[in-house]
């Protein structure tokens, strides 16, 4: 049961990081973020990215905060499994 919960959390983190990647690529297409799907992703991604934007200023027109956000998620996933090993054994 506990392993299934951690698998679900791991999958949620993967899906969220893919959502962030899609959100990043939507900025390359005019009007994509104004679509229904774009506004849905904005509601999900922007609250997570905002603290990173406060710490990391944009470099010209390049915003590095989504990349840092994805990196944090990818670093958290192995930590999630270490937590599972600690709890389960």
C-alpha angles and dihedrals in degrees: 000000000000091000090054091053091051091046089053091050091048092050091048090054091049093049091047092052090050088050089054090051091051089048090053093050092047088068088068093062119068113242095005094116091050092060121097091257091047093052090047090054090045091055090052101038105036098065089053094045097045097079090050091051090054090055101036115046118210117264101229105301094342118099111200096182095093090053091051090047091053090047091053091051092049090050091048095055096069088044088055091057092047088054089051091051090049093050098040098050 
